[in-house]
Amino acid sequence: MNARTLLEDLFPSKCALRIVAHLLERGELNVSELVRLTGMPHKSVVKNASWLKRLGIIKEKRFGRIRVYEIVRSDPIVTALYKLNRELDFKRTTGELLLVVRDGSR
């Protein structure tokens, strides 16, 4: 099993994996930015972000009607993703493994 297959098995959908990838890279994003970056429908982004929030991988901040999601860097799963990324020795340290999966390249 390669790293890409492993990550796809760990996350319930490509949308959840894409959300985590972008948040690892950028730290925090609002829902509209996640919709644009992931290319996924608004409803899918909100549903998957809610699931990731329940797992404790991301947290939500609200500013009126605007929801901003932030990666929880202290979460063991997030820590493991960073570690896996480093161990596989990709060019960029933060998020490249997940971005490779998101883009379907390599």
C-alpha positions in Angstrom: 0.0 0.0 0.0 1.5 3.4 -1.0 1.1 6.6 0.9 -1.6 7.9 -1.4 -3.8 4.8 -0.9 -3.2 4.9 2.8 -4.4 8.6 3.0 -7.4 7.9 0.8 -8.4 5.1 3.1 -8.0 7.2 6.3 -10.3 10.0 5.0 -13.9 9.3 4.2 -13.8 11.4 1.0 -11.4 13.3 -1.3 -13.1 16.5 -0.1 -12.0 15.9 3.5 -8.5 15.1 2.4 -8.4 18.3 0.2 -9.6 20.4 3.1 -6.8 19.1 5.4 -4.2 19.5 2.6 -5.1 23.2 2.1 -5.3 23.9 5.8 -1.9 22.3 6.4 -0.5 24.5 3.8 -2.2 27.8 4.8 -3.2 27.4 8.4 -6.7 28.7 8.2 -9.3 29.4 5.5 -12.9 30.4 5.3 -15.6 28.2 3.7 -15.6 30.2 0.4 -11.8 29.9 0.1 -12.0 26.1 0.7 -14.8 25.8 -1.9 -12.6 27.6 -4.4 -9.4 25.8 -3.6 -10.8 22.3 -3.3 -13.2 22.6 -6.3 -15.8 20.9 -4.3 -19.5 22.0 -3.7 -20.2 24.2 -0.8 -22.4 21.6 0.9 -19.6 19.0 0.6 -17.0 21.3 2.1 -19.3 22.2 5.1 -20.3 18.6 5.7 -16.7 17.3 5.6 -15.4 20.2 7.6 -18.0 19.4 10.3 -16.7 15.8 10.3 -13.1 16.9 10.6 -14.1 19.3 13.4 -15.8 16.5 15.3 -12.6 14.5 15.0 -10.6 17.4 16.4 -8.4 17.8 13.3 -9.7 21.3 12.6 -11.4 23.9 14.6 -14.0 26.5 13.6 -14.1 30.2 14.4 -17.2 32.3 13.6 -17.2 36.0 12.7 -20.9 36.7 12.2 -22.0 34.4 9.3 -18.4 33.8 8.2 -16.9 30.4 9.3 -13.1 30.1 9.3 -11.5 26.7 9.7 -8.0 26.2 11.2 -5.9 23.1 11.4 -5.2 21.9 15.0 -1.5 21.4 14.9 -1.4 19.7 18.3 -3.8 16.9 17.1 -2.0 13.5 16.9 -3.4 12.8 13.4 -2.1 16.2 12.2 1.2 15.6 13.8 1.4 12.2 12.2 0.6 13.7 8.8 3.4 16.2 9.2 5.8 13.4 10.3 4.8 11.2 7.4 5.4 14.1 5.1 8.9 14.7 6.5 9.9 11.0 6.5 9.0 10.7 2.8 11.4 13.6 2.2 9.4 15.7 -0.2 10.7 19.0 -1.5 8.4 21.1 0.7 8.0 20.1 4.3 4.4 21.3 5.0 1.5 19.6 3.2 3.2 18.4 0.0 2.2 14.7 0.5 -1.4 15.7 0.9 -1.2 18.2 -2.0 0.2 15.4 -4.2 -2.8 13.3 -3.3 -5.1 16.3 -3.9 -3.7 17.0 -7.3 -3.4 13.3 -8.3 0.1 13.8 -9.5 3.2 11.7 -9.0 
